[in-house]
């Protein structure tokens, strides 16, 4: 996955987040449904941003950015703990 693919994925997830909020406002889904899916989207976004940062860092130090792979949600979400 190259940087463009990661950025495209990020934009797609953000678009889905906006769509969820519209659906909630229009009464097309419940707050609990929106909350559950938003949590999944936030985790996926965190994974994507983490991968993009690691790809850029690898490139800066002369390493192959394509060697970087997405880390598990549990790992990415546990960085600050």
MMTF fields as JSON, N, C-alpha, C and O atoms, coordinates in Angstrom:
{
  "mmtfVersion": "1.0.0",
  "mmtfProducer": "UNKNOWN",
  "numBonds": 323,
  "numAtoms": 324,
  "numGroups": 81,
  "numChains": 1,
  "numModels": 1,
  "chainsPerModel": [1],
  "groupsPerChain": [81],
  "chainIdList": ["A"],
  "bondAtomList": [4, 2, 8, 6, 12, 10, 16, 14, 20, 18, 24, 22, 28, 26, 32, 30, 36, 34, 40, 38, 44, 42, 48, 46, 52, 50, 56, 54, 60, 58, 64, 62, 68, 66, 72, 70, 76, 74, 80, 78, 84, 82, 88, 86, 92, 90, 96, 94, 100, 98, 104, 102, 108, 106, 112, 110, 116, 114, 120, 118, 124, 122, 128, 126, 132, 130, 136, 134, 140, 138, 144, 142, 148, 146, 152, 150, 156, 154, 160, 158, 164, 162, 168, 166, 172, 170, 176, 174, 180, 178, 184, 182, 188, 186, 192, 190, 196, 194, 200, 198, 204, 202, 208, 206, 212, 210, 216, 214, 220, 218, 224, 222, 228, 226, 232, 230, 236, 234, 240, 238, 244, 242, 248, 246, 252, 250, 256, 254, 260, 258, 264, 262, 268, 266, 272, 270, 276, 274, 280, 278, 284, 282, 288, 286, 292, 290, 296, 294, 300, 298, 304, 302, 308, 306, 312, 310, 316, 314, 320, 318],
  "bondOrderList": [1, 1, 1, 1, 1, 1, 1, 1, 1, 1, 1, 1, 1, 1, 1, 1, 1, 1, 1, 1, 1, 1, 1, 1, 1, 1, 1, 1, 1, 1, 1, 1, 1, 1, 1, 1, 1, 1, 1, 1, 1, 1, 1, 1, 1, 1, 1, 1, 1, 1, 1, 1, 1, 1, 1, 1, 1, 1, 1, 1, 1, 1, 1, 1, 1, 1, 1, 1, 1, 1, 1, 1, 1, 1, 1, 1, 1, 1, 1, 1],
  "groupList": [{"groupName": "UNK", "atomNameList": ["N", "CA", "C", "O"], "elementList": ["N", "C", "C", "O"], "formalChargeList": [0, 0, 0, 0], "bondAtomList": [1, 0, 2, 1, 3, 2], "bondOrderList": [1, 1, 2], "singleLetterCode": "X", "chemCompType": "L-PEPTIDE LINKING"}],
  "groupTypeList": [0, 0, 0, 0, 0, 0, 0, 0, 0, 0, 0, 0, 0, 0, 0, 0, 0, 0, 0, 0, 0, 0, 0, 0, 0, 0, 0, 0, 0, 0, 0, 0, 0, 0, 0, 0, 0, 0, 0, 0, 0, 0, 0, 0, 0, 0, 0, 0, 0, 0, 0, 0, 0, 0, 0, 0, 0, 0, 0, 0, 0, 0, 0, 0, 0, 0, 0, 0, 0, 0, 0, 0, 0, 0, 0, 0, 0, 0, 0, 0, 0],
  "groupIdList": [1, 2, 3, 4, 5, 6, 7, 8, 9, 10, 11, 12, 13, 14, 15, 16, 17, 18, 19, 20, 21, 22, 23, 24, 25, 26, 27, 28, 29, 30, 31, 32, 33, 34, 35, 36, 37, 38, 39, 40, 41, 42, 43, 44, 45, 46, 47, 48, 49, 50, 51, 52, 53, 54, 55, 56, 57, 58, 59, 60, 61, 62, 63, 64, 65, 66, 67, 68, 69, 70, 71, 72, 73, 74, 75, 76, 77, 78, 79, 80, 81],
  "secStructList": [7, 7, 2, 2, 2, 2, 2, 2, 2, 2, 2, 2, 2, 2, 2, 2, 2, 2, 2, 2, 2, 2, 2, 2, 2, 6, 6, 1, 1, 7, 2, 2, 2, 2, 2, 2, 2, 2, 2, 2, 2, 2, 2, 2, 2, 2, 2, 2, 2, 2, 2, 2, 2, 2, 2, 2, 2, 2, 2, 2, 6, 6, 7, 7, 4, 4, 4, 7, 7, 7, 7, 7, 2, 2, 2, 2, 2, 6, 6, 6, 7],
  "xCoordList": [0.861, 0.0, 0.907, 1.733, 0.76, 1.584, 0.869, -0.27, 1.557, 1.001, -0.339, -1.253, -0.463, -1.725, -2.865, -3.971, -2.597, -3.631, -4.048, -5.23, -3.05, -3.347, -4.186, -5.171, -3.793, -4.556, -5.965, -6.922, -6.089, -7.426, -8.288, -9.475, -7.695, -8.428, -8.861, -9.985, -7.957, -8.284, -9.46, -10.403, -9.414, -10.506, -11.822, -12.88, -11.761, -12.959, -13.56, -14.779, -12.7, -13.176, -13.782, -14.798, -13.173, -13.714, -15.068, -15.998, -15.178, -16.463, -17.532, -18.672, -17.155, -18.113, -18.524, -19.682, -17.576, -17.895, -18.921, -19.874, -18.727, -19.688, -21.056, -22.084, -21.064, -22.324, -23.057, -24.277, -22.322, -22.94, -23.608, -24.728, -22.92, -23.475, -24.742, -25.688, -24.753, -25.961, -27.099, -28.242, -26.793, -27.814, -28.404, -29.609, -27.569, -28.064, -28.989, -30.07, -28.57, -29.373, -30.714, -31.709, -30.735, -31.961, -32.788, -33.845, -32.317, -33.046, -32.971, -33.795, -31.983, -31.853, -31.099, -31.102, -30.452, -29.824, -29.794, -29.891, -29.659, -29.704, -28.355, -27.336, -28.367, -27.132, -26.163, -24.954, -26.667, -25.78, -25.15, -23.987, -25.908, -25.354, -24.269, -23.209, -24.564, -23.588, -22.329, -21.217, -22.493, -21.358, -20.472, -19.248, -21.082, -20.321, -19.509, -18.332, -20.15, -19.443, -18.386, -17.321, -18.655, -17.664, -16.412, -15.296, -16.599, -15.448, -14.588, -13.363, -15.212, -14.483, -13.753, -12.602, -14.449, -13.844, -12.641, -11.605, -12.776, -11.68, -10.465, -9.331, -10.695, -9.584, -8.913, -7.687, -9.719, -9.162, -8.385, -7.333, -8.903, -8.183, -6.861, -5.844, -6.861, -5.62, -4.601, -3.419, -5.047, -4.149, -3.555, -2.354, -4.4, -3.946, -2.942, -1.899, -3.263, -2.342, -1.024, 0.036, -1.064, 0.147, 0.993, 2.203, 0.365, 1.085, 1.696, 2.855, 0.941, 1.452, 2.657, 3.653, 2.572, 3.706, 4.933, 6.051, 4.732, 5.858, 6.459, 7.675, 5.622, 6.128, 6.973, 8.044, 6.49, 7.231, 8.546, 9.575, 8.516, 9.738, 10.744, 11.937, 10.282, 11.179, 11.84, 13.045, 11.048, 11.572, 12.627, 13.658, 12.373, 13.297, 14.667, 15.68, 14.711, 15.995, 16.575, 17.552, 15.967, 16.5, 16.071, 16.641, 15.081, 14.556, 13.402, 12.847, 13.053, 11.969, 10.619, 10.284, 9.835, 8.528, 7.565, 6.622, 7.808, 6.928, 7.119, 6.314, 8.181, 8.398, 7.49, 7.306, 6.932, 6.039, 4.664, 4.118, 4.124, 2.779, 1.94, 2.467, 0.624, -0.281, -0.134, -0.098, -0.051, -0.013, -1.439, -2.395, -1.574, -2.882, -3.531, -2.84, -4.848, -5.595, -5.19, -5.009, -5.046, -4.686, -3.338, -3.139, -2.414, -1.097, -1.185, -0.667, -1.835, -1.942, -2.704, -2.303, -3.78, -4.588, -3.896, -4.274, -2.888, -2.195, -0.936, -0.243, -0.611, 0.615, 0.717, 1.803, -0.356, -0.307, -0.462, -0.389, -0.669, -0.891, 0.396, 0.389],
  "yCoordList": [-1.171, 0.0, 1.234, 1.391, 2.103, 3.312, 4.465, 4.324, 5.612, 6.758, 7.187, 7.537, 7.163, 7.579, 6.66, 7.124, 5.368, 4.421, 4.675, 4.622, 4.954, 5.227, 6.498, 6.534, 7.54, 8.795, 8.619, 9.19, 7.835, 7.548, 6.838, 7.135, 5.908, 5.182, 6.145, 6.066, 7.062, 8.055, 8.907, 9.123, 9.389, 10.225, 9.451, 10.007, 8.171, 7.345, 7.158, 7.194, 6.96, 6.8, 8.091, 8.058, 9.219, 10.52, 10.765, 11.256, 10.431, 10.571, 9.709, 10.141, 8.486, 7.601, 8.163, 8.045, 8.773, 9.398, 10.513, 10.614, 11.34, 12.42, 11.858, 12.385, 10.789, 10.158, 9.595, 9.721, 8.984, 8.46, 9.569, 9.409, 10.682, 11.803, 12.349, 12.742, 12.371, 12.801, 11.817, 12.221, 10.529, 9.516, 9.604, 9.428, 9.874, 10.037, 11.245, 11.167, 12.357, 13.58, 13.392, 14.019, 12.537, 12.283, 11.155, 10.807, 10.585, 9.514, 8.174, 7.294, 8.01, 6.769, 5.679, 4.518, 6.057, 5.068, 5.597, 6.801, 4.681, 5.057, 5.603, 5.41, 6.283, 6.823, 5.698, 5.853, 4.581, 3.468, 2.85, 2.448, 2.774, 2.276, 3.225, 2.796, 4.516, 5.507, 5.424, 5.429, 5.348, 5.31, 4.094, 4.214, 2.933, 1.708, 1.811, 1.452, 2.303, 2.412, 3.511, 3.363, 4.613, 5.681, 5.181, 5.56, 4.333, 3.761, 2.963, 3.085, 2.153, 1.374, 2.29, 2.047, 3.342, 4.284, 4.993, 5.147, 5.418, 6.104, 5.194, 5.64, 3.929, 2.983, 2.773, 2.724, 2.648, 2.473, 3.724, 3.618, 4.896, 6.134, 6.197, 6.588, 5.821, 5.799, 4.866, 5.201, 3.71, 2.767, 3.387, 3.283, 4.024, 4.631, 5.751, 5.817, 6.63, 7.739, 7.197, 7.717, 6.172, 5.565, 5.001, 5.223, 4.282, 3.706, 4.805, 4.703, 5.842, 6.937, 7.601, 7.885, 7.848, 8.449, 7.538, 8.014, 6.238, 5.316, 5.192, 5.053, 5.24, 5.216, 6.454, 6.362, 7.605, 8.852, 8.842, 9.281, 8.347, 8.269, 7.318, 7.619, 6.194, 5.242, 5.905, 5.77, 6.609, 7.291, 8.329, 8.447, 9.078, 10.128, 9.581, 10.247, 8.381, 7.816, 6.857, 6.158, 6.827, 6.025, 4.574, 3.767, 4.233, 2.864, 2.749, 3.753, 1.529, 1.254, 1.441, 0.675, 2.448, 2.65, 1.491, 1.281, 0.744, -0.385, -1.548, -2.479, -1.496, -2.534, -2.32, -3.228, -1.141, -0.825, -1.433, -1.357, -2.032, -2.621, -2.009, -1.52, -2.043, -1.52, -2.347, -3.577, -1.658, -2.333, -2.663, -2.035, -3.635, -4.038, -2.885, -2.053, -2.84, -1.799, -1.756, -0.675, -2.915, -2.943, -2.294, -1.644, -2.457, -1.834, -0.328, 0.44, 0.09, 1.53, 2.244, 3.329, 1.662, 2.297, 2.282, 3.036, 1.429, 1.334, 2.17, 2.115, 2.948, 3.733, 4.69, 4.861, 5.299, 6.318, 5.749, 6.495, 4.479, 3.878, 3.442, 2.913],
  "zCoordList": [0.0, 0.0, 0.0, 0.899, -0.992, -1.034, -0.329, 0.116, -0.234, 0.49, -0.089, 0.657, -1.415, -2.042, -1.614, -1.336, -1.563, -1.132, 0.314, 0.653, 1.164, 2.572, 2.686, 3.424, 1.953, 1.99, 1.425, 1.949, 0.364, -0.189, 0.845, 0.981, 1.567, 2.626, 3.727, 4.222, 4.112, 5.137, 4.679, 5.441, 3.448, 2.931, 2.884, 3.18, 2.514, 2.488, 3.881, 4.049, 4.868, 6.242, 6.773, 7.468, 6.455, 6.883, 6.211, 6.852, 4.94, 4.24, 4.899, 5.072, 5.267, 5.935, 7.291, 7.691, 7.993, 9.282, 9.104, 9.877, 8.095, 7.822, 7.462, 7.889, 6.677, 6.278, 7.506, 7.612, 8.418, 9.635, 10.435, 10.921, 10.565, 11.326, 10.658, 11.341, 9.336, 8.617, 8.83, 9.047, 8.769, 8.972, 10.377, 10.556, 11.361, 12.728, 12.804, 13.388, 12.217, 12.239, 11.529, 11.894, 10.526, 9.774, 10.381, 9.854, 11.477, 12.137, 11.435, 11.682, 10.557, 9.796, 10.558, 10.151, 11.669, 12.516, 13.936, 14.172, 14.868, 16.284, 16.736, 16.073, 17.866, 18.425, 18.776, 18.6, 19.263, 19.609, 18.357, 18.383, 17.27, 16.008, 15.49, 15.035, 15.572, 15.114, 15.971, 15.441, 17.283, 18.194, 17.921, 17.883, 17.734, 17.494, 16.204, 16.168, 15.151, 13.867, 13.919, 13.319, 14.626, 14.758, 15.463, 15.105, 16.461, 17.168, 16.195, 16.21, 15.355, 14.358, 13.368, 13.006, 12.942, 11.997, 12.619, 11.972, 13.859, 14.55, 14.679, 14.499, 14.986, 15.092, 13.74, 13.65, 12.694, 11.35, 10.923, 10.292, 11.266, 10.958, 11.704, 11.13, 12.967, 13.742, 13.096, 13.011, 12.644, 11.965, 10.703, 10.455, 9.918, 8.663, 8.913, 8.262, 9.858, 10.155, 10.686, 10.337, 11.516, 12.043, 10.901, 10.852, 9.997, 8.86, 8.001, 7.598, 7.721, 6.905, 7.571, 6.906, 8.877, 9.6, 9.552, 9.352, 9.732, 9.707, 8.314, 8.181, 7.265, 5.887, 5.613, 5.013, 6.051, 5.835, 6.612, 6.098, 7.84, 8.65, 8.002, 7.959, 7.507, 6.845, 5.632, 5.419, 4.855, 3.673, 4.063, 3.4, 5.133, 5.575, 5.957, 5.742, 6.518, 6.942, 5.904, 6.172, 4.718, 3.623, 3.608, 2.875, 4.404, 4.401, 3.413, 2.967, 3.084, 2.141, 2.834, 3.738, 2.428, 3.064, 2.81, 3.573, 1.737, 1.435, 2.398, 2.42, 3.193, 4.203, 5.41, 6.221, 5.529, 6.651, 6.408, 5.307, 7.446, 7.398, 8.506, 9.505, 8.314, 9.341, 10.612, 10.568, 11.735, 13.025, 13.464, 13.009, 14.335, 14.852, 15.609, 16.196, 15.591, 16.302, 17.759, 18.319, 18.383, 19.809, 20.046, 21.073, 19.125, 19.275, 19.079, 19.89, 18.014, 17.716, 18.823, 19.243, 19.296, 20.321, 21.686, 22.582, 21.846, 23.112, 23.2, 24.216, 22.167, 22.153, 23.333, 23.886, 23.722, 24.765, 26.161, 27.137, 26.279, 27.59, 28.223, 29.335]
}
